Amino acid sequence: MPPMKIFNTTTTAGICLLGILLARVPCHGAAAHSQPQMLSLAGDLRVHDPAMIRQGDRFYIFSTGGRPGRGVIYISCSPDLHNWTRCGYVFDRLPDWSRREIPAARSAWAPDISFFNGKYHLYYSVSTFGRNDSAIGLATNLTLDPNSPDYKWRDRGIVVRSVAGRDNHNAIDGNLVLEDPDKAWLCWGSFWSGIKMRRIDRTTGKPSTEDAALYSLAARPPEASDREPGTPRAVEAPFIVRHGAFWYLFVSFDLCCRGADSTYKIMVGRSKNVTGPYTDRRGRLMTEGGGSLVLEATTPNWRGPGHCAIVQDVTGDYMVFHAYHGKTGRPELKISTIVWEQGWPRVAALP
């Protein structure tokens, strides 16, 4: 079975058959009338900024974590989306180029995993925390199976860069988007002027030399009520996926990384074109602060849900994200099925 990240042409029969083969995975391919479910999870759940893909009968989650010398970018595995174990890491240490470019970087953040041109492509971020002195790098692998003789992560170097004092965007939180067999895009962004996008060469995985345009997809301009005029409100962690006739841009609003005090929430807008403009349910442009709520914390048990990734698998559509435990403040993995209603996504509430 090929790796699954985006899968738009399944049949109900095929979905339900695979749902039977993958024990305990919900069979909800025809779930237009069902309720979304938050999956019960067991095992190694401590992750931040999760991105998920499936190769064969195993699911893989890549997440922020690690320090040089102790493994960088964690990998977790599951046969059924419920039982998870830590199964390795991508790098033994930060790549040499990243330590030269970003001397203050201590780890790699916010991985994104995709499969095209016969390889797995892992985009990752290195940054100076709190500044837009940042870069997104690329590593590739022929397989995700660590027992395969072909298993080896090969770093391909820098993809995009932002420089403090020069650029008005922040080159972290990359997400690769496959528009069609010819076109690929990379979107990214955190704070500053919001979410950006550039065309990517599918052969190299690096920026296209044919199309150097930088597109703006979402931003949160300051409001009059903001305490510090001129300071943009937080929008970051883009993830774009196609459903039906629209492209959907998921982002995280507000603040992460504060444990139980985190205020993250997940928002969405949609567009007929992958490069935008994206608007929310009310027709507000996401470049002008628009966005429709997908998920926020409503109880003290879990706080700050955010940095989501969408997986369109033959078993159905899923949203993976982290949320902070209300007592310990630990970031832990959450997975919800997605129900699409009148052209918009709905997920299960946090308990």
Beta strands, then each sheet from edge to edge (+ up, - down):
strand 1: 42-43
strand 2: 51-55
strand 3: 58-66
strand 4: 72-78
strand 5: 83-91
strand 6: 109-116
strand 7: 119-127
strand 8: 134-141
strand 9: 154-162
strand 10: 175-178
strand 11: 184-188
strand 12: 195-200
strand 13: 215-218
strand 14: 235-243
strand 15: 246-253
strand 16: 265-271
strand 17: 292-295
strand 18: 302-313
strand 19: 316-325
strand 20: 331-341
strand 21: 344-347
sheet 1: 1+ 5+ 4- 3+ 2-
sheet 2: 6+ 7- 8+ 9-
sheet 3: 10+ 11- 12+ 13-
sheet 4: 14+ 15- 16+ 17-
sheet 5: 18+ 19- 20+ 21-
end
